[in-house]
Amino acid sequence: MKLWENSRSYSFSRIFTDACTRSLYGRFQVCGKENIPADGAVIFSPNHTNTLMDALVLLRLHKGPIAFGARADLFQKSPRVARALHWLKIVPLARARDGAEALKQSQEVIDEIVDCLGHKAPFCLFPEGTHRPKRSLLPLKKGIFRIASQAAQKLEIPVYVVPVGIEHESYFKAGRDIRVSYGEPIRITPDASPADFLAELTLRMRELITWFPDDENYPSAVAAWEKGRHNSQLWRYLLFPVWGVSALMSLPIWLLSEVLVARLKDKAWSNTARYVCRLLLLPLLLIAAGICAFVRLPWYWALLTVLCTLLSPMLFYRLLPDKA
């Protein structure tokens, strides 16, 4: 299946995966979608702070197919993993550390991406090259320019790079707010300068996030900013009974999630671990709750029980106080 093609299995799976993504956050604010061009090929360029969740958040905001670039070594684990990633419209992109041979083979992948862009299916690449839970930006890699430049040379439609800012209220807690901002697009021409492009893209990405210089003053600057935006937790304490019920109903999901989170070396993967547990366990929990409820209760109470079970993982994290 081509990257730009939309299969029934892909569309059906998106319904549940997108719902799980939404349920992991509180308020979900989206700004600047009018900046996404409709007359050409679009490459999204977001900051990268929260591992897989950043891609899932952008995936949820786009109804049709959207392709992503990922580290090439992920595809080397096994042929099954490689096929699964490609079905998810994720392609391998070699980095300098992967060696000259890997970089040479990456041209085939770029051709596939250009074909995807030519069919007006967007491509997303995190230009920092890695994730980092900081309110700053790493220097952008040249890969995004290489792809955009080749697309501009080969396609007869305009090629745009759209800067995206993903602002997580918390990198490590679920149930917190998120804001996604789309900035003004940069149109790529065949004769564009990579240095000028990366400099402009960096400036536009900084404008879309809370950004602090990554220097010795960063910890104190972020601490002052965090203190200034402190919100009252009173409403969460007032809803403690609701939290208690949701904790009990979603016990298998959040308990396994937190056990996994406690064992993570890189805590930036915390919400990704919670997401995967919810994705895999929630259907089983709903089936078990439905069977028990419909056997023992009138249909209307049983239906309410299933609905409460569906919402319980979201409410558990949403109502959990920050100090917990």
C-alpha positions in Angstrom: 0.0 0.0 0.0 1.3 3.4 -0.9 1.8 6.1 1.8 -0.9 8.3 0.3 -3.5 5.5 0.0 -6.3 5.2 2.5 -7.4 1.6 3.2 -10.4 0.6 5.2 -8.3 -1.1 7.9 -6.3 2.1 8.3 -9.4 4.3 8.5 -11.1 2.0 10.9 -8.1 1.7 13.3 -7.8 5.5 13.3 -11.2 5.8 15.0 -10.0 4.1 18.2 -6.4 5.3 18.1 -7.5 8.9 17.7 -10.0 8.5 20.5 -7.3 7.1 22.8 -5.0 10.0 22.0 -7.8 12.6 22.8 -8.6 10.8 26.1 -5.0 11.2 27.3 -5.3 15.0 27.5 -7.5 17.6 29.2 -8.2 20.6 27.1 -7.1 20.1 23.5 -6.5 23.5 21.9 -5.7 23.9 18.2 -4.6 27.2 16.6 -3.7 28.3 13.1 -5.2 25.4 11.0 -6.0 28.1 8.4 -2.2 28.3 7.8 -2.2 24.8 6.3 -2.1 25.4 2.5 -4.6 23.6 0.3 -3.0 24.2 -3.1 0.1 22.1 -2.8 2.3 19.6 -0.9 2.6 20.0 2.8 5.5 19.0 5.1 4.7 19.5 8.8 7.7 20.5 11.0 6.9 20.2 14.7 9.0 20.4 17.8 9.6 17.0 19.5 9.3 16.8 23.3 7.0 13.8 24.1 8.1 10.8 22.1 5.3 8.9 20.2 2.6 11.2 21.6 3.7 14.1 19.5 3.1 12.1 16.3 -0.2 10.7 17.6 -1.4 14.2 18.5 -0.7 15.5 14.9 -2.3 12.3 13.5 -5.5 13.0 15.4 -5.7 16.5 13.9 -5.6 15.2 10.3 -8.5 13.2 9.1 -6.9 11.6 6.0 -3.6 9.7 5.6 -0.5 11.4 7.0 3.0 9.9 6.7 5.8 10.2 9.3 9.5 9.8 9.3 11.3 7.8 12.0 14.7 6.5 12.9 15.9 3.9 10.4 17.2 1.5 13.2 13.6 0.9 14.3 12.9 -0.9 11.0 15.9 -3.2 11.5 14.5 -5.0 14.5 12.5 -7.5 12.4 10.7 -7.7 9.1 7.3 -7.8 10.9 8.1 -4.6 12.7 9.1 -3.0 9.4 5.9 -4.1 7.7 3.8 -2.9 10.6 5.5 0.5 10.7 5.0 0.9 6.9 1.3 0.0 7.3 1.1 2.8 9.8 2.6 5.1 7.1 6.0 5.5 8.9 9.1 5.4 6.8 12.8 5.0 7.9 15.1 8.0 7.6 18.8 7.4 8.1 20.8 9.8 10.2 24.5 10.6 9.9 25.3 8.2 12.8 23.8 5.3 10.7 26.7 5.4 8.2 27.2 6.4 4.6 25.5 3.2 3.2 22.3 3.9 5.1 22.3 7.5 3.9 22.7 6.3 0.3 19.8 3.9 0.6 17.6 6.6 2.1 17.2 8.1 -1.4 14.6 5.4 -2.2 12.6 6.5 0.9 12.8 10.1 -0.1 11.4 9.2 -3.5 8.5 7.5 -1.7 7.9 10.6 0.4 7.9 12.8 -2.7 5.4 10.5 -4.3 3.2 10.8 -1.2 3.5 14.6 -1.3 2.7 14.6 -5.0 -0.7 13.1 -4.1 -1.2 15.9 -1.6 -0.9 13.6 1.4 1.1 15.5 4.1 4.4 14.2 5.5 5.6 15.0 9.0 9.2 15.1 10.1 10.6 16.2 13.5 13.5 18.2 12.4 15.3 18.2 15.7 16.1 14.5 15.1 15.3 13.3 18.6 12.9 14.0 21.4 13.7 16.1 24.5 11.3 17.2 27.2 12.4 20.8 27.4 10.8 24.2 26.5 13.5 24.9 24.0 14.7 23.7 20.6 17.6 21.6 19.5 19.4 22.7 16.3 17.4 21.6 13.3 18.8 18.9 11.0 19.2 19.3 7.3 17.0 16.3 6.4 13.8 18.3 6.2 15.4 20.7 3.7 16.7 17.8 1.6 13.2 16.3 1.3 11.5 19.6 0.7 14.0 20.7 -1.9 13.8 17.4 -3.9 10.0 17.6 -3.7 10.1 21.2 -5.1 12.4 20.1 -8.0 10.3 17.0 -8.9 6.7 18.1 -8.3 4.6 20.5 -10.4 2.7 21.8 -7.4 3.9 24.2 -4.7 5.8 22.7 -1.8 5.3 24.1 1.7 6.9 23.5 5.1 4.5 24.3 7.9 6.1 25.0 11.3 4.2 23.4 14.2 4.4 24.1 17.9 3.3 21.3 20.3 2.9 22.7 23.8 2.4 20.1 26.6 1.2 21.4 29.9 3.2 18.5 31.4 5.6 16.1 29.7 5.2 13.4 32.3 1.6 13.5 33.6 -1.5 12.4 31.7 -4.8 14.3 31.7 -3.1 17.7 31.3 -3.8 20.3 28.6 -2.1 20.5 25.2 -2.0 23.2 22.6 -1.0 22.7 18.9 -0.2 25.8 16.8 0.3 25.8 13.1 2.5 28.7 11.9 2.7 30.5 8.6 4.1 28.1 5.9 7.4 28.5 4.1 7.2 27.9 0.4 10.2 26.0 -0.9 11.8 26.8 -4.2 14.4 24.7 -6.1 17.1 27.2 -5.5 16.4 27.7 -1.8 19.4 28.0 0.6 19.5 25.4 3.3 21.1 27.7 5.8 18.5 30.4 5.2 15.6 28.0 5.3 16.7 26.3 8.6 17.3 29.7 10.2 13.8 30.9 9.2 12.2 27.6 10.2 13.8 27.8 13.6 12.5 31.3 14.2 9.0 30.4 13.2 9.0 27.3 15.4 10.2 29.3 18.4 7.3 31.7 18.0 4.8 28.8 18.4 6.0 27.4 21.7 7.1 28.6 25.1 10.8 28.9 24.3 13.7 29.6 26.6 17.4 29.7 25.6 19.0 26.4 26.3 21.8 27.8 28.5 22.9 27.9 32.1 19.8 30.1 32.9 17.3 27.7 31.5 16.4 25.9 34.8 15.7 29.2 36.7 13.8 30.7 33.8 11.5 27.7 33.5 11.0 27.5 37.2 9.9 31.1 37.3 7.6 30.6 34.4 6.1 27.4 36.0 5.5 29.3 39.3 3.8 32.2 37.4 1.3 29.9 35.7 0.3 27.8 38.8 -3.4 27.0 38.7 -5.6 26.1 41.6 -6.1 22.4 42.3 -9.2 22.9 44.4 -11.7 21.7 41.8 -9.8 18.4 41.6 -10.1 17.8 45.3 -13.8 18.7 45.3 -14.3 16.0 42.7 -12.4 13.4 44.7 -15.4 11.0 44.9 -15.6 10.9 41.1 -11.8 10.3 41.0 -12.2 7.4 43.4 -14.9 5.7 41.3 -12.9 6.1 38.1 -9.8 4.8 39.9 -11.6 1.7 40.9 -13.2 1.1 37.5 -9.9 1.6 35.5 -7.7 -0.2 38.0 -6.1 -2.7 35.6 -5.2 0.0 33.1 -3.7 2.6 35.3 -2.0 0.1 37.6 -0.1 -1.6 34.8 0.6 1.8 33.2 2.2 3.2 36.4 4.2 0.0 36.9 5.7 0.4 33.5 6.3 4.2 33.9 8.2 3.5 37.2 10.6 1.3 35.3 11.3 3.7 32.4 14.8 5.1 32.2 13.6 7.9 29.9 10.6 9.5 31.6 9.6 11.3 28.4 8.1 7.9 27.4 5.6 8.0 30.4 2.5 9.1 28.4 3.4 6.8 25.5 3.4 3.9 27.9 0.1 5.0 29.3 -1.3 5.3 25.8 -0.2 1.8 24.8 -1.7 0.3 27.9 -5.0 2.1 27.3 -5.0 1.1 23.6 -4.5 -2.6 24.4 -6.4 -3.0 27.7 -9.4 -0.7 27.3 -11.3 -3.0 24.8 -10.8 -6.0 27.1 -12.0 -4.0 30.1 -15.1 -2.8 28.2 -15.9 -6.4 27.1 -15.5 -7.7 30.7 -17.6 -4.8 32.1 -20.3 -5.2 29.4 -20.7 -9.0 30.0 -20.9 -8.6 33.8 -23.3 -5.6 33.6 -25.7 -7.0 31.0 -25.9 -10.3 32.8 -26.8 -8.8 36.2 -28.4 -5.4 35.5 -31.2 -3.9 33.5 -30.0 -2.8 30.1 -30.1 0.9 30.9 -27.9 0.5 34.0 -25.7 -1.9 32.1 -25.2 0.6 29.3 -24.4 3.3 31.9 -21.8 1.0 33.5 -20.1 0.5 30.1 -20.1 4.2 29.5 -18.5 4.9 32.9 -15.9 2.2 32.3 -15.1 3.9 28.9 -14.5 7.3 30.6 -12.8 6.1 33.8 -9.2 6.0 32.5 -9.5 9.6 31.3 -11.2 10.8 34.5 -8.6 9.1 36.7 -5.7 11.1 35.2 -7.7 14.3 34.6 -8.8 14.5 38.2 -5.5 13.4 39.7 -3.9 16.5 41.5 -0.5 17.7 40.3 1.1 17.0 43.6 0.0 13.4 43.6 
